[in-house]
């Protein structure tokens, strides 16, 4: 058993200005994506330029913030809004949905693809390995905020968490499980897979399939949001419901990509 250290969610306070760890994690994610994309764009044969990368990250920032917040409010935030009508814009207090953020980024990158006259699938494929570091950082932010805990457990790596009523519960650190799977492992898989040209659509399909698998697995030990609870059977969660279509779509994209084997537009034709 590990005693949870109860972090201060505020990293730095300068008068009324408060810099929170949760916000810092988002900045880390965006900077990591920008640096990784720049590195990939510099590879021989890449059809991406540094300006293309800058635009991609710019569009993605707006997509993930708007989509993530709107998705959380739609799927999980009804009680929070009923208590505080202004909560919709207080993103520094947490409350971002991955599935909403993914939808927001997909739309934002579709706009970028249209403006740059690129294939939408090529843009998604190029972006596929970039967000994983941000996912991991965001889950660490959840851990610092002491939110999204898992179920009670007796495993030696469980965290002893002090509750407001004075009781202590030993819980799965599901935030750290997700940081390792959806952050570290997802990044390693996608970064390796995209190290050489793959059929158009394959990186996007692998991203969807891997993320959905990892998320569904962690949902078995993660406690659902209090205002939703389990949707059925004492085990089915909203995270599982939202991830299942992702898994199906990812597998379908992978199969279709390798069936057609269409070259990616992210690389100049050889010769």
Steps between C-alpha positions, in 0.01 A plus 500: 500500500625847409388810685362759256703822556209745440657737251410867481326533160642855472861487380565874529294788639584861411234710668167424336676306222515127573692259279354152547673171434206387285557791263875439497437142388302624200787732406744208527276296272476770235875571508580130473266463202653804331857375553422147383316626193790730410737206528288285271459781248879526468537140384611444139202463270251663735241719330450703820674832561565674833220748421263209437589362842444835670155524342415141596583562867314833496184336366537202734528724808164657431345168406608315814406781740160577349412142420633363827307749709176475305523122501549486878208735560282291269592155632604561861449858619127537557524512881794743494307738276191479720712604800689775318374636168839661433685168533494446123810717447700409815725250328776564757285309752503185282223344300620411150371206297742308282224392264377859465857618450555237231188614316611863531846424364354292215285796395787747540733287290229460239496878467881500474492229233245699299703820526824327398332277238632187665334165546318500833622147575860607433467780754351264757777246432772762546342609830436148633815460719507860621239526780603201713752694711225752571261221603755376751570848632128569537449184704786602727314829541192300606716320757630829639143630520398180683224423253390202289611245759450129450318243710605389852778244484734290713791498252830627647516787250162639603493857634365587845279802433361716782136584436324822612315313776831395659493139379779340300447283192762299312427554130631407159689796352310465175632840390856361501389181325358717223813716494710188437267337246339794317813711534822299507404173331274661240778741405760224467269290279398788271847656481650165398217422257526836323881493480462385138227547241182304562185463289273803509268474802701236689653736763161655573340158530772373733467810717124453540528126566781528755355793691155341520647170621706666772210718612256208521749298705554778753126562528468166679691643800403866464204645691248667266395860546264536796220664300497209251606190689491165324272491200419129523597181682708673765798521263407679175622861498461794267870471417443147372195604299689784332813291440331199340412679171857633495635146523272380221586799279873455564498132409292575190743774392799271551343221297392733221841671489688173455242371255543802271867574584468854367825699543501774760508857376725591791800376302616605156483219241827311471701558187 
